[in-house]
């Protein structure tokens, strides 16, 4: 009964997540024996198998291929990988929210049995109607609205789901944000009229302000009052994805000030206009 230690478990998780991210089913299936067994509540809907169980690479490949056809935002953000005797558990946030997959290995390091488990019943979430909303149904924005290519390049790895927009909120914005390792939340800035609030859901973020840096773990919040000239942003300096909730109001006439770059931004109901610090506009005005 070999022990699956934490390092071995993490290597397995990272290799498997990389294969799924590339939609490479051959690479995914290379981790399993030919007649492995898999169970998931999604098998009932996608494969039409009422037991929720499938056996063998051919049957499971067909099920996974059909699932990939339905998904536009497949992602796996590793939270933790736990090892045990002949077993490991992959805990992650994916396209359906929080999930855990359990794996049982043979003596060669191949998976013989696996199961997928979800924090919320996936099929129940499909029936939600406004004003309720499953955040996983909201497309993520990965592009930046900053006015220059150099500024936009600095935002690589920043993924935002605009939940407030999807819910039709007029007076405040609510965003579900994922920061990849090395990514930042924004260029360091402060607002003249708008309050900001963030709550860390997963991972670890470094908060940078005029007073220096501090590390924020999960279940920690921070707030930035309007009119306080304290340029701030978040940076993910870890090797894992970090997730946080971002809330702000939408008062028109607000100016965003960026102490580290030649940039200011004016908020309106229609979006943002970008200006140099002497208040001449950039050529690009984004909404």
NORCOR-V846925 format. One line per field, one symbol per residue. phi: phi as a letter, one per 40 degrees, with the letter a starting at -180 (. if undefined). A space follows every 50 residues. Layout:
# NORCOR-V846925
phi: ???
This chain:
# NORCOR-V846925
phi: .cccccccccdcccccccccccfccccccccbcdbcbbbacccdcccgbc cgbbbgccccccccccccccbbbdabbccabbbacgbabcbabbcbgcab bbbbbcccgccbaaabbbcbcdccccccbdccacdccccccbcbcdcbcc cccccdgbbbbccccccgcbbabbbcbbbcdgcbcaccaabcbbcbabbc cagabccbbcchbacbccgbbabbcdgccbdaabbccbbbcbbabbbacb ccgcbcbbccbcabbbcbccibbbbcccgcccccbbb
